[in-house]
Amino acid sequence: MTNDPYRIDQRGAAAPERHGIGALRTALWTVLVISAAGNAATSTAGLPIAVSLAFGVVTVLCVAWLIADRFRRGRA
């Protein structure tokens, strides 16, 4: 029965394309590690609070973006 209109056929279905998602996630993790290390270094070195605050804001934004991406993708 190849002409059955109610048959579910997986042969023609293609997986959704997600170009650049892996690269974006890798970049976010890299920036997260660098900004967290920068935040720790500037906090202990006694540099101006604005420098430490800038590293902290970047760290929080990376964490938020990674969490949002994880929830958007679901539990794959």
Secondary structure, 3 states (H helix, E strand, C coil): CCCCCCCCCCCCCCCCCCCCHHHHHHHHHHHHHHHHHHHHHHHHHCCCHHHHHHHHHHHHHHHHHHHHHHHHHCCC
